Amino acid sequence: RHLNKTMARSTSFLLLISIALNIAHGFVSTRPTPINLSPSTATSLNAAPATKVHILSTESEVNAAVHTIVECAAKDAIAKRGHFALAIPGGSVLKVLSTLDPSFDWPTKTTLAFVNHKCVDVTDVSSAIEAQAREKFVDRWGLTDVISLGGTSDGEKEATEYEAKLRALPESKLPRDDDGFPMFDLCLVGVGDDGHIGSLYPNRDEIDIINGPWITSSYKKEPPGISLTLPVMQRASKTVISAAGKSPKYPNGKASAMRLAIADENVTPKEFPASALRENAVWILDEPNGSEMKEMGLSSVEKAVGDD
């Protein structure tokens, strides 16, 4: 019996040493632990019906709607608390924003964060969303309060540090809800052909993070990236997904992806992450991108802008 107790104490001691060493080397996460969400605010992983879908005639109408939504969201947020919190992805959304000319000085009262970003040098225009955004519109707008990555290739380190930067923002800049999640005034989200949103890809564990971290690392590609987690995208005061334009490779744009994201009754958020935003997002598409949902008919810029 004495020998068993001695062995148990030795095993516990070795286990503690092992945990300490793993934490020191970054193998055990020190990220925020999961929290218990109230039933009224619990994050949904169900593909609820989409009710805020607007198919517009042209790409220029989609751009005009997004531009107006950005400016209206900025005006409302600044009127309420003197500041605007905006989250943007890369890809086609950068092209949309590149043609926006602010009608008043809201960029000087804006904090800009990224829905997703590769873990690369943030000044590398070839791969860094921040560098691309600065080149296309951020610097021209005079927007200086940008939450930047550290510029390393360490996904977990970048995710942890980016979340710490967001958490350090006062609620006057980045409000929180009753569960402690951030509430961006406006979150613009892009959708990939495979249904990924931010860097939350199909059939991967990142989409399952619903009750703890604000930011997750993503190792789907190399270099790795970081992404807002699903509850952060869902809890923004307004989340907007737009799809417009086409190419020789995609003559109907992302029509199939939009149908799966918005209307397919069999797809699950695990298989097609964008469907997890059906209930939350305002979806704004041009005709080619909405061509597999013709039964929805055409909407207008005014209706898209006014849909909360």
N, C-alpha and C positions, 0 to 999 in steps of 0.2 A: 504494500500500500504506500509506504514512504517513497519507494522508487517511482511509483506511478505519479505521485504528487510532484516529485522532483522533475520528472519528464514533462509533465503538463506545464509547470512553471517555465521550463527551458523552451518549450515549444511556443508559449505565449510571448516570451521575451524575443525569440527569433522572429516571430511574426511581426511584432512591433518594429523591430529593426528593419525588416523587409519593407513594411509600409512606408517608414520614414525615408528609406533610400529611394523608393519608387516616387514618392512625392518630390524629393529633391531633384530627381532626374526627369520629372514631368510625366511619369507613366501613370500616375493617379491624378485624376482631374480635381482641381480645387475650385472649379466653377460653381456657381450657385446651385444649391440642391433643389429638387422639385418642391413645389408648393401645392397645397391643397386649394383647389379653386372652388368658389361658390357655384352651386348649380346654375345660377342665372348668368354666369359669365364664363363657364367652362368652355375651353376651346373645342371647336367642333372639327372632327375628322370625317364627318358625313358629307356626301355630295348633295347638299340641300338644293332645292330648285333655285334657278337664277331668275330674278325678277327685274333686274336693272340692266337690260340688254338693249343697245341702240345700234342699229345698222344704218349708216349714213351713205349718201350717194357716192361721195368721192373721198380720196385721201386728204384733200385740202380741207374738207369739212371736218374730218377726224382731227386734223391738226388744230383747226380753229377751236374745236370743242375742248381739246386738252389745254390749249393756251388759256382759254377763258376760265376753265376750272382751276388752273394754277393761280391765276390772278385773283379770282374770287376767294379761293381758300386762303391766300395770303392776306387779302383785305380783311376777311372775317377774323382770322387769328390775331392779327395785329390790333384790330379794334377791341378784341376781348382782353388780350393780355400783353400787347406790345411786341409780340414776336411770332415767327412762323417757323415751324419745324417740317422740313421737306425731306423725303427719302426717295432716291432715284436708282434705277438699275443702269446697265449699259445697253448696248445694242441699239435697236431702232428707236428707243425712247430718247436717246441722245440726239438723234436726227430730228425728232419732233421738236425738242426743246431748242435746238440750234436756230430755229426761225422765230422764236419768241422774243419780242422786244418789250421789256417791261414798261408799263404805262405810268408807273409811279415808283417810288424808291423802296419797294418792299424787299429787294435783294439785300439791302443794307441792314435789314432786321430779320434776316433768315439764317437758320442753322441748317446746313446741308449734310445729310448722311447718305450712305450707300446701302441699297437693298442687298447687293452682293458685290464682291470685288476679288480679283485674283491676288494672291500673295506675291506681289512683285514690287519692284521699285515704282513708287507712285508717280514718278516723273517720266516713265517710259510710255510714250504716246502709242506705241505699237500694241501694248497689252494692258495698260492701267486705265481703268474707267475714269479715275480722277483726272489723269492727264488729258484724256480725251474730252472730258466734260469741261475742263478749264480752257482747252483750246477752242472748243465749239461755242461756249456761251458763258461759263461761270465767270471768267475774268472780264469779259465784255459787260456783263451785268453789274459788276462791282460787288459780287458776293464773296466775302472774305472768311466767313465763319464756316469752314469746311472741316468735318471730322475725318481725318486722314488715317490710313493704316500706317504701320511702322516701316513697311517696305522690305520685310524679310520674307523668306520662303517657308517659314514655320507656321503651318496652318493653325495649330492649337494655340500657339503663342499669340498670333495675330487676332484670333477670335477672342481670347481672354482679354487682351489689351484693348480691343475695340469696344467690347462690352463695358469695360471699366470707364472708358472715355464717355460713353453714352450715359452711364449711371452717374457720372460726376456732374452732368448737366443739371442745373436747377429746374424745378418744375415750371418755372416761368418760361424756360426755353423748350423743355420737353416734358409735357404733362404725363402723369401716370394715372392708370385706372385703379379701381379698388383692390385689384389683385397685385398691384405693383408693376404691371407691364407698362412700357412706354406707349404713348398715344401720339403718333405723328399726325400733324394736321392733314397731311396729304402724303400718301404712299403710292408712287407710280410703279407698277409691276409689269415686267415682260413675261411672255410665255414662249417656251421653246417648242419645236415640233414634237418633242417627246413629252411635252406637258410640264417640263421643269419650270419652277418659279424661283427667282433668285438663283441660289445654288442648291435648291432642294430638288433632287433628281428622283425619278421613279424607282420604286423598290429598293430604297436605301433607308438607313436608320434615321437620317436627318429629318425626314418628314414626320417622324414619330415624336419629335421633341415638342411637347405641347404644354408643359407645366413647370418650366424652370428657366433655362437660359434665354437671353434675348438674341444672342448670336451663336452660331455654330460654325465649326470648321467643316469643310467639304473636301474630300479626297477623291472625288469622282474623276478628276483630271489632274494632270501635272502641268504647272505647279498647282498646289491646292488653292482653295479659295475660302472666303467666309461668306456668311449669309445671315440675314435676319431670319429668325425662326418663324414658323407658321403663325403662332399667336400674335406676334408683333405685326405681321402683315394684316391679320384679320381685325386687329383692334385699332387700327388707324381711324381717325375721325372720318376720313374718306380714302378708299382704295380704288384706284383706277387702272384698268387694263385696256390698252388700245392696240389695235392691229390694223395696219393699212399698207397699201402698196403691194406690188407683185414683182416678179422677176422671171426671166426665161426658165429658170429651174422650178420656180413655184408660180405658175400662171394665175393661180387663185390665192396667192399669198399663203396664209396659214389657215385656210378654210377648214381642213380636216381637224387640225388641232383645236380650233375654236369650237367646232361642233362637239368634240369630245369633252372639252373643258366646260362647256355651257349646257349641253342638252342631252348627252348620252346617258341613259338611265342605268347602264350596266357597269360603267367605269367606276373605279374607286379612287380616292385620293392617293392611296399607296401606289396604284398603277399609273395615275395621271394627276400629279400634285395640284395642277391648276384648278381642278374641280373642287378643291377644298375652299376656294375663294368664291364659289358661285353665289352664295348668299350675301357676301360682304362687298364684293366689287361692283363698280359701275363698268360695264363692258361696252366699249365703243369701237365699232368695226366699220370699214368701208364695204362696198358691195361685194368685191371679190372675196374678201375674208369672211363675209357672212353668207356666201353663196350656197353653203350646205344647210342653211337654216332659213330658206326663203319664206317659210310659213310665218316667220316673225314680222315680215313687212319692213318698210322703211320708216325710220324715225327722223328727228330733226336735231340740229345743233342745239337749239333752245331746250328741247326736252332732255337731251343728254347732259347739258350743263346743269339743269335744274333738278336732276335726279339724285336724291340723297339716300 
